[in-house]
Amino acid sequence: MASFNRKTEVKLKYVNNKVAAEMLGVTVKTLQWHTSVNGGYLGMTPTKLPNGRIMWEKEKIEALLRGEK
């Protein structure tokens, strides 16, 4: 799995499944499964765009990684 490059994602408010999975250290399939079964992952609920794409709030992911709720 490729490492997350913070420099390229710094100004984004939302990230896609691939970037979110890299940040969380899981696979895209893991995020997709949890979203399908539980409606989200570790208490985070993704935003579904009108075109069907799933986006995750970057700040919520970073807060989770910092140990905040």
Secondary structure as GFF3:
##gff-version 3
##sequence-region A 1 69
A	DSSP	alpha_helix	6	9	.	.	.	ID=ss1
A	DSSP	beta_strand	14	16	.	.	.	ID=ss2
A	DSSP	alpha_helix	17	24	.	.	.	ID=ss3
A	DSSP	alpha_helix	28	38	.	.	.	ID=ss4
A	DSSP	beta_strand	47	48	.	.	.	ID=ss5
A	DSSP	beta_strand	54	57	.	.	.	ID=ss6
A	DSSP	alpha_helix	58	65	.	.	.	ID=ss7
###
